[in-house]
Amino acid sequence: LLSRSLRRDLLDRLADLKSVAVAIAGGNRRRRAIPVRNDELGVVAEQLNALLDQSQESETAMRSRLLEERLALRGLVASWPEPVALFLLSGELVASSLAEEDTPLAALAAASPSLPREETTGDPPIEREESGRRYRFRLIRTPEGQRVGWLATFIEHAPPG
């Protein structure tokens, strides 16, 4: 009787908490603990669930903000006086107003990662040729001087040669 009670009241509940912790560690944030009683383990289960809920809310808010910021960047790029493409330092395309028929975005994405990542003095524009087209890449910095990306413009079709 004591063994069954210990198993039901403590060991099974600890096993549930452990399985929730393992699921969380594996990336499953939908799993929830079952607060069976209003004792210490029940409080742990409730707090774990509250932590997971708060984490999910924070992640949703962060995703919404990132989407909003991406949309703002797309709007900024669309309002630029000339067609441009904005890249992160990693080479990821963020936004573009370049015409697809004039400038294949895949060529820009391929050209951007080959740009220098080391510090250069004066940050002169860099020109690259891809698929018979010439592009100019300008380094973008924050007001504090931190490098944050590249602004690419189509220059011209490269002469055959």
Phi, psi and chi 1 to 4 in degrees:
 res  aa     phi    psi   chi1   chi2   chi3   chi4
   1 LEU       -  -45.2 -175.4   62.7      -      -
   2 LEU   -64.9  -39.7  180.0   61.4      -      -
   3 SER   -63.9  -44.9  174.1      -      -      -
   4 ARG   -62.8  -41.4  -97.8 -169.1  -99.2  152.5
   5 SER   -65.4  -42.4  176.8      -      -      -
   6 LEU   -62.9  -42.6  177.8   64.6      -      -
   7 ARG   -64.5  -47.4 -174.9  172.6  149.3 -126.6
   8 ARG   -69.4  -44.1 -176.3 -173.2   68.1 -124.9
   9 ASP   -82.0  -24.2  -68.4  -17.4      -      -
  10 LEU  -126.1  -58.3 -175.2   62.2      -      -
  11 LEU   -65.9  -42.5  -61.7  178.2      -      -
  12 ASP   -65.6  -38.8  -72.8  -11.1      -      -
  13 ARG   -69.7  -40.1  -67.2  170.6   65.9 -159.0
  14 LEU   -63.5  -38.6  -75.1  172.5      -      -
  15 ALA   -63.6  -37.5      -      -      -      -
  16 ASP   -64.7  -45.6  178.6   56.3      -      -
  17 LEU   -61.8  -40.2  -71.7  172.1      -      -
  18 LYS   -64.1  -43.0  176.8 -175.2  173.7 -171.8
  19 SER   -65.6  -34.8   70.4      -      -      -
  20 VAL   -66.4  -43.6  170.8      -      -      -
  21 ALA   -62.5  -41.1      -      -      -      -
  22 VAL   -65.3  -41.0  167.5      -      -      -
  23 ALA   -62.8  -42.0      -      -      -      -
  24 ILE   -63.1  -46.0  -66.9  167.7      -      -
  25 ALA   -61.2  -29.4      -      -      -      -
  26 GLY   -84.4    0.2      -      -      -      -
  27 GLY   101.6   -2.9      -      -      -      -
  28 ASN   -88.1  102.1  179.6   -3.9      -      -
  29 ARG   -97.5    7.0  -65.6 -168.7 -170.8  126.5
  30 ARG   -91.0  -18.8  -64.0  175.0 -164.5 -102.4
  31 ARG   -69.4  140.9 -179.2   82.4 -168.8  -85.0
  32 ARG  -129.4  150.1  -64.2  -65.7 -176.1  -95.4
  33 ALA   -81.3  154.0      -      -      -      -
  34 ILE  -101.8  108.2  -57.3  167.5      -      -
  35 PRO   -79.6   93.4   23.1  -24.8      -      -
  36 VAL   -70.5  -44.3  177.1      -      -      -
  37 ARG  -129.5  168.5  -67.5 -169.2 -174.8  145.5
  38 ASN   -95.3   52.3 -164.2   17.1      -      -
  39 ASP  -116.7 -164.7   59.0    4.5      -      -
  40 GLU   -59.9  -43.3  -71.9   81.7    1.2      -
  41 LEU   -69.5  -33.7  -71.5  179.0      -      -
  42 GLY   -64.3  -40.8      -      -      -      -
  43 VAL   -65.1  -42.0  169.9      -      -      -
  44 VAL   -60.8  -44.4  168.7      -      -      -
  45 ALA   -62.2  -44.8      -      -      -      -
  46 GLU   -63.4  -42.5  -71.8  173.1   -1.2      -
  47 GLN   -67.9  -37.4  -67.2  -58.8  -49.5      -
  48 LEU   -63.1  -44.1 -177.9   58.8      -      -
  49 ASN   -62.7  -41.6  -68.0  -18.5      -      -
  50 ALA   -64.5  -39.9      -      -      -      -
  51 LEU   -62.3  -43.4  176.7   67.1      -      -
  52 LEU   -64.3  -41.6  -72.7  167.7      -      -
  53 ASP   -62.5  -44.6  -68.1  -18.2      -      -
  54 GLN   -64.3  -40.1 -174.2  178.2   27.5      -
  55 SER   -62.7  -42.9  172.4      -      -      -
  56 GLN   -64.0  -41.3 -114.7  178.2   -8.7      -
  57 GLU   -63.8  -41.6  -71.8  172.1   15.3      -
  58 SER   -64.6  -42.0  -65.0      -      -      -
  59 GLU   -64.9  -41.1 -172.6  174.8  -32.2      -
  60 THR   -63.5  -43.4  -60.7      -      -      -
  61 ALA   -63.5  -40.6      -      -      -      -
  62 MET   -65.2  -43.3 -177.9 -179.0   67.2      -
  63 ARG   -62.7  -40.3  -74.6  178.1 -166.8  -99.5
  64 SER   -63.2  -42.5  -65.5      -      -      -
  65 ARG   -66.4  -42.3 -179.7  163.7  179.9  169.7
  66 LEU   -61.4  -41.2  -76.0  173.4      -      -
  67 LEU   -63.5  -44.0  176.7   61.3      -      -
  68 GLU   -61.2  -42.7 -174.1  178.0  -18.2      -
  69 GLU   -67.2  -39.4  -71.3  175.0   -2.4      -
  70 ARG   -62.3  -41.5  -78.9  -81.3  171.4  123.9
  71 LEU   -63.6  -39.6  -70.8  172.5      -      -
  72 ALA   -63.3  -41.8      -      -      -      -
  73 LEU   -64.3  -40.2  -73.8  171.6      -      -
  74 ARG   -62.1  -40.6  -71.6 -179.9   59.7 -161.0
  75 GLY   -64.2  -42.2      -      -      -      -
  76 LEU   -62.5  -46.0  177.8   65.2      -      -
  77 VAL   -63.1  -40.3  163.8      -      -      -
  78 ALA   -65.5  -28.8      -      -      -      -
  79 SER   -90.4   -2.3   68.9      -      -      -
  80 TRP   -62.3  144.4 -154.5  -99.2      -      -
  81 PRO   -62.4  -24.7    3.8   -6.3      -      -
  82 GLU  -128.8  156.4   62.3 -179.4  -37.5      -
  83 PRO   -62.8  132.5  -21.1   31.7      -      -
  84 VAL  -142.0  165.4  -65.9      -      -      -
  85 ALA  -129.7  139.3      -      -      -      -
  86 LEU  -110.7  126.8  177.0   63.3      -      -
  87 PHE  -120.6  147.7  -68.5   92.2      -      -
  88 LEU   -75.6  167.2  -60.9  177.4      -      -
  89 LEU   -60.2  -28.5  -71.9  176.3      -      -
  90 SER   -70.6  -14.4   66.2      -      -      -
  91 GLY   101.5   -4.4      -      -      -      -
  92 GLU   -70.2  129.6  178.9 -172.9  -12.7      -
  93 LEU   -73.6  126.3  177.1   64.9      -      -
  94 VAL   -97.6  -47.2  175.4      -      -      -
  95 ALA  -159.6  153.0      -      -      -      -
  96 SER  -150.8  143.2  175.6      -      -      -
  97 SER  -118.4   10.0   61.4      -      -      -
  98 LEU   -72.8  142.0  -67.5  165.5      -      -
  99 ALA   -70.8  131.5      -      -      -      -
 100 GLU   -62.8  -38.3  -75.6 -170.5   48.5      -
 101 GLU   -70.0  -23.9   65.0  -86.8    3.5      -
 102 ASP   -90.6  -35.6 -171.9   26.5      -      -
 103 THR  -136.7  107.5  -53.1      -      -      -
 104 PRO   -67.7  123.1   19.9  -26.4      -      -
 105 LEU   -63.7  -28.0  -63.4 -180.0      -      -
 106 ALA   -62.7  -36.2      -      -      -      -
 107 ALA   -67.0  -39.9      -      -      -      -
 108 LEU   -64.5  -44.2  -76.5  174.3      -      -
 109 ALA   -62.7  -36.4      -      -      -      -
 110 ALA   -69.8  -34.4      -      -      -      -
 111 ALA   -76.2  -36.1      -      -      -      -
 112 SER   -61.5  -45.4 -178.9      -      -      -
 113 PRO   -63.5  -20.5  -22.5   32.5      -      -
 114 SER   -82.3   -2.5   67.3      -      -      -
 115 LEU   -71.9  150.8  -64.6  169.6      -      -
 116 PRO   -63.7  138.4   15.2  -21.9      -      -
 117 ARG  -102.1  -10.3  -73.8 -178.9  170.2   70.2
 118 GLU   -81.3  162.8   68.3  -82.2   -5.6      -
 119 GLU   -67.9  138.5  -69.0  -65.9  -35.8      -
 120 THR  -128.0  154.4   57.2      -      -      -
 121 THR   -86.6  132.2   34.6      -      -      -
 122 GLY    79.5  -14.0      -      -      -      -
 123 ASP    45.7   59.7  -61.2  -35.1      -      -
 124 PRO   -67.5  151.4   25.9  -32.4      -      -
 125 PRO   -60.7  149.3  -16.4   25.3      -      -
 126 ILE  -114.8  133.8  -62.7  169.5      -      -
 127 GLU  -106.9  138.9  -67.1 -172.1    7.1      -
 128 ARG  -133.2  149.2  -69.5  -76.8 -167.6  -97.9
 129 GLU  -115.0  131.1 -176.1  177.7  -38.6      -
 130 GLU  -140.4  129.2  -74.5  -72.6  -29.1      -
 131 SER    51.9   41.3  -54.7      -      -      -
 132 GLY    75.1   16.6      -      -      -      -
 133 ARG  -127.4  146.8  -66.6  172.1  170.2   84.3
 134 ARG  -107.4  139.0  -66.7 -172.5   61.0   78.5
 135 TYR  -129.0  149.5  -54.8  100.3      -      -
 136 ARG  -114.1  129.2  179.9  172.6  -67.7  128.1
 137 PHE  -112.5  127.0  -69.3   84.3      -      -
 138 ARG  -114.3  131.7  -67.6 -178.1 -172.9   98.5
 139 LEU   -69.6  137.1 -175.5   63.0      -      -
 140 ILE  -107.5  131.6  -58.8  169.5      -      -
 141 ARG  -124.7  153.2  -70.4 -176.3  179.5  -90.7
 142 THR   -74.9  166.3   65.4      -      -      -
 143 PRO   -57.4  -24.8  -26.2   34.1      -      -
 144 GLU   -83.3   -4.2  -62.2   77.8   26.6      -
 145 GLY    98.4    0.7      -      -      -      -
 146 GLN   -74.8  131.5 -178.5 -179.8   -0.6      -
 147 ARG   -72.8  130.1  -61.8  160.5   41.3  109.8
 148 VAL  -127.4  -16.1  -67.4      -      -      -
 149 GLY   173.0 -167.9      -      -      -      -
 150 TRP  -130.8  140.9  -65.7   95.3      -      -
 151 LEU  -109.0  118.9 -169.5   67.8      -      -
 152 ALA  -108.6  138.5      -      -      -      -
 153 THR  -129.2  147.2   54.5      -      -      -
 154 PHE   -78.7  128.9  172.2   72.5      -      -
 155 ILE   -95.4  -61.3  -58.4  172.1      -      -
 156 GLU  -169.6  168.4   64.0 -174.3    1.5      -
 157 HIS   -73.8  132.3  -68.9  -80.4      -      -
 158 ALA   -71.3  142.7      -      -      -      -
 159 PRO   -64.0  142.6   15.8  -20.2      -      -
 160 PRO   -61.9  143.8    4.1   -3.0      -      -
 161 GLY   170.6      -      -      -      -      -
